[in-house]
Amino acid sequence: MKEISKNVVLGYQYFIRPKGNDLWQIFIKGTTDAFRYDWNIRTDELSEIGHYIKKK
């Protein structure tokens, strides 16, 4: 995976929504990029990981 900037990991906007039993979708928006993943809170596993970079 490409290096992810600290801005997107820390982010300034967070969106969290349930996707099913014990599964949550996390979306973190930074100034130049965004990061999303699904998190199973029961097993602590991440899936559907995506990193998006803003086009200039």
VENUR-V219712 format. One record per backbone hydrogen bond with DSSP energy under -1.0 kcal/mol. NH is the residue of the N-H (numbers start at 0). CO is the residue of the C=O. E is the energy in kcal/mol with one decimal. If there is no record, write none. Layout:
# VENUR-V219712
{{NH:CO:E} {NH:CO:E}}
This chain:
# VENUR-V219712
{{8:4:-1.5} {9:5:-2.7} {10:6:-3.1} {11:28:-2.8} {12:28:-1.5} {14:26:-2.7} {16:24:-2.0} {18:22:-3.2} {19:22:-1.3} {22:19:-1.4} {23:38:-2.3} {24:16:-3.2} {25:36:-3.2} {26:14:-2.4} {27:34:-3.2} {28:12:-2.9} {29:32:-2.9} {33:51:-2.8} {34:27:-2.5} {35:49:-2.7} {36:25:-2.2} {37:46:-3.2} {38:23:-3.3} {39:44:-2.8} {40:21:-2.4} {43:39:-2.1} {46:37:-2.3} {49:35:-2.9} {51:33:-3.0} {53:31:-3.4}}
